[in-house]
Amino acid sequence: MKKILICQAFVAVVFLSGANSCEKSEGKEIEAHAKSENIKAELKASCREDEDCTTIKKDCCGCRQGGSQRAIVKDQVEKAKEELKTRCSGVMCIQAISTDDSCTKNSLCKSGNCVLE
């Protein structure tokens, strides 16, 4: 009887420890997402001509890994890559050509914004 109670207490401690670490992890994910949204807002710099724009992967996985791409002002590429590096650490992507429409488009400057067409 004592062994069963000790085992149940151990399981309860392990379970509760895991719940706390999940809550901490979830908080970090929410904080990382908020930072990501702030950086995305900063990355919306304007362009003057098509040559000011380029494409980068939209999320952790690009077009050669089942993902998608987006248009961005060339001046912001390094900042965007750094943000993705931070947000996507530990993410593994598949090795497959994406069928997302964005992967077949080019970046252009339209009304001061880089867009895909």
Stockholm file with secondary structure:
# STOCKHOLM 1.0

chainA/1-117         MKKILICQAFVAVVFLSGANSCEKSEGKEIEAHAKSENIKAELKASCREDEDCTTIKKDCCGCRQGGSQRAIVKDQVEKAKEELKTRCSGVMCIQAISTDDSCTKNSLCKSGNCVLE
#=GR chainA/1-117 SS CHHHHHHHHHHHHHHHHHHHHHHHHHHHHHHHHHHHHHHHHHTCCCCSSGGGEEEEESSSSCGGGTCCEEEEEGGGHHHHHHHHHHHTTTCCCCCCCCCCGGGGCCEEEETTEEEEC
#=GC SS_cons         CHHHHHHHHHHHHHHHHHHHHHHHHHHHHHHHHHHHHHHHHHTCCCCSSGGGEEEEESSSSCGGGTCCEEEEEGGGHHHHHHHHHHHTTTCCCCCCCCCCGGGGCCEEEETTEEEEC
//
